Amino acid sequence: MRLIGIGRTRPSLQPFHTPRLHAIPPRDVIGYAAAYAGAWDPDALSWLGWPERPQAELVHWLLDVTDLNRDQRSRELPASFRTVRQWRRKNSAFFALIDPADGRCAGAVSVDTRNGEVGGWLAPGFRGSGLGTELFRAGARIAHDQLRLPTARAGTQRTNAPCRRALQAAGFTPTDGPAHHTLPDGRTVEARWYAHQAR
Ligand SMILES: CC(C)(COP(=O)(O)OP(=O)(O)OC[C@H]1O[C@@H](n2cnc3c(N)ncnc32)[C@H](O)[C@@H]1OP(=O)(O)O)[C@@H](O)C(=O)NCCC(=O)NCCS
């Protein structure tokens, strides 16, 4: 198994399997780009509050990266995407969620290495079939097993029903947290908080 170091003082991140997906720290730029493209539709951008407005054609192209075309698409990536550094977030244990059927990226989950805060998304074609539960279970597992954090936390918009239901199905329970959250695009929204304790 390949271990991928993400910093001098942080533990190495190890790939693992959920029942239907593989969780893998991206190895290269196309791995990151395909993972982020899963959140570049209007619905996810609105929940996450990211100001990006990527071209639909590019998003479609990235969501269609599979084991078969990965090497070629990696060579064809726009020059502006070319460094892993531009994608890697400080203090973030980031995993792409891969569909083992064809290597397509189904989504991503990340955990803040300082406070165990879990975030994530599924690409549009993978939503609505219970994979959100696997995603948040994977987040808790990363926090507890890999980062050795006793508590994982997650905050979401009050009105994000799929996210709240998926968190609860994954064993997160309501907890205290700031009532409002300002998103990266400047909107302030009502927040709800959840926590997951290590067994
Ligand atoms: C949040 C997300 C990961 C959830 O994953 P998912 O696989 O789509 O979740 P599901 O569609 O299976 O729904 C999860 C639960 O919400 C319920 N649900 C779905 N849509 C709903 C709606 N509009 N109203 C009420 N409940 C809803 C489902 O019935 C399911 O409940 P159940 O497990 O009790 O049956 C996914 O929707 C996503 O990536 N959304 C965009 C990005 C995002 O919102 N990220 C989280 C930011 S905090």
The ligand as an SDF file (V2000), in Angstrom:
LIG
                    3D

 48 50  0  0  0  0  0  0  0  0999 V2000
  -24.8650   16.1660    0.7700 C   0  0  0  0  0  0  0  0  0  0  0  0
  -24.6790   14.9380   -0.0880 C   0  0  0  0  0  0  0  0  0  0  0  0
  -23.2700   14.3950    0.0760 C   0  0  0  0  0  0  0  0  0  0  0  0
  -25.6920   13.8680    0.4410 C   0  0  0  0  0  0  0  0  0  0  0  0
  -25.5140   12.6770   -0.2630 O   0  0  0  0  0  0  0  0  0  0  0  0
  -26.6890   11.9230   -1.0750 P   0  0  0  0  0  0  0  0  0  0  0  0
  -26.2220   10.5600   -1.4540 O   0  0  0  0  0  0  0  0  0  0  0  0
  -27.1160   12.8440   -2.1520 O   0  0  0  0  0  0  0  0  0  0  0  0
  -27.7900   11.7770   -0.0570 O   0  0  0  0  0  0  0  0  0  0  0  0
  -29.1800   11.1070   -0.3990 P   0  0  0  0  0  0  0  0  0  0  0  0
  -29.8070   11.6920   -1.6220 O   0  0  0  0  0  0  0  0  0  0  0  0
  -29.0420    9.6390   -0.3650 O   0  0  0  0  0  0  0  0  0  0  0  0
  -30.0550   11.6160    0.7810 O   0  0  0  0  0  0  0  0  0  0  0  0
  -29.6720   11.4460    2.1280 C   0  0  0  0  0  0  0  0  0  0  0  0
  -30.9520   11.5280    2.9040 C   0  0  0  0  0  0  0  0  0  0  0  0
  -31.6100   12.7900    2.6570 O   0  0  0  0  0  0  0  0  0  0  0  0
  -32.9190   12.5670    2.1580 C   0  0  0  0  0  0  0  0  0  0  0  0
  -33.2140   13.6200    1.2020 N   0  0  0  0  0  0  0  0  0  0  0  0
  -32.7030   13.7880   -0.0250 C   0  0  0  0  0  0  0  0  0  0  0  0
  -33.2040   14.9070   -0.5940 N   0  0  0  0  0  0  0  0  0  0  0  0
  -34.0530   15.4380    0.3070 C   0  0  0  0  0  0  0  0  0  0  0  0
  -34.8960   16.5920    0.3250 C   0  0  0  0  0  0  0  0  0  0  0  0
  -34.9170   17.4350   -0.7130 N   0  0  0  0  0  0  0  0  0  0  0  0
  -35.6520   16.8170    1.4140 N   0  0  0  0  0  0  0  0  0  0  0  0
  -35.6130   15.9840    2.4810 C   0  0  0  0  0  0  0  0  0  0  0  0
  -34.8290   14.8760    2.5190 N   0  0  0  0  0  0  0  0  0  0  0  0
  -34.0650   14.6140    1.4540 C   0  0  0  0  0  0  0  0  0  0  0  0
  -32.8870   11.1860    1.5500 C   0  0  0  0  0  0  0  0  0  0  0  0
  -34.1570   10.5890    1.5340 O   0  0  0  0  0  0  0  0  0  0  0  0
  -31.9540   10.4690    2.4970 C   0  0  0  0  0  0  0  0  0  0  0  0
  -32.6120   10.1400    3.6810 O   0  0  0  0  0  0  0  0  0  0  0  0
  -32.6770    8.6350    4.2050 P   0  0  0  0  0  0  0  0  0  0  0  0
  -31.2380    8.1550    4.3130 O   0  0  0  0  0  0  0  0  0  0  0  0
  -33.3570    8.7730    5.5030 O   0  0  0  0  0  0  0  0  0  0  0  0
  -33.4250    7.9200    3.1480 O   0  0  0  0  0  0  0  0  0  0  0  0
  -24.9710   15.1990   -1.5910 C   0  0  0  0  0  0  0  0  0  0  0  0
  -26.3290   15.5040   -1.7510 O   0  0  0  0  0  0  0  0  0  0  0  0
  -24.1410   16.3440   -2.1510 C   0  0  0  0  0  0  0  0  0  0  0  0
  -22.9920   16.1360   -2.5120 O   0  0  0  0  0  0  0  0  0  0  0  0
  -24.7340   17.5310   -2.2570 N   0  0  0  0  0  0  0  0  0  0  0  0
  -24.0590   18.7160   -2.8340 C   0  0  0  0  0  0  0  0  0  0  0  0
  -22.9070   19.2460   -1.9660 C   0  0  0  0  0  0  0  0  0  0  0  0
  -23.2930   19.4090   -0.5290 C   0  0  0  0  0  0  0  0  0  0  0  0
  -24.4030   19.8180   -0.1970 O   0  0  0  0  0  0  0  0  0  0  0  0
  -22.3210   19.1170    0.3460 N   0  0  0  0  0  0  0  0  0  0  0  0
  -22.4860   19.2510    1.7690 C   0  0  0  0  0  0  0  0  0  0  0  0
  -22.1900   20.6330    2.1970 C   0  0  0  0  0  0  0  0  0  0  0  0
  -22.2090   20.7750    3.9590 S   0  0  0  0  0  0  0  0  0  0  0  0
  1  2  1  0
  2  3  1  0
  2  4  1  0
  2 36  1  0
  4  5  1  0
  5  6  1  0
  6  7  2  0
  6  8  1  0
  6  9  1  0
  9 10  1  0
 10 11  2  0
 10 12  1  0
 10 13  1  0
 13 14  1  0
 14 15  1  0
 15 16  1  0
 15 30  1  0
 16 17  1  0
 17 18  1  0
 17 28  1  0
 18 19  1  0
 18 27  1  0
 19 20  2  0
 20 21  1  0
 21 22  1  0
 21 27  2  0
 22 23  1  0
 22 24  2  0
 24 25  1  0
 25 26  2  0
 26 27  1  0
 28 29  1  0
 28 30  1  0
 30 31  1  0
 31 32  1  0
 32 33  2  0
 32 34  1  0
 32 35  1  0
 36 37  1  0
 36 38  1  0
 38 39  2  0
 38 40  1  0
 40 41  1  0
 41 42  1  0
 42 43  1  0
 43 44  2  0
 43 45  1  0
 45 46  1  0
 46 47  1  0
 47 48  1  0
M  END
$$$$
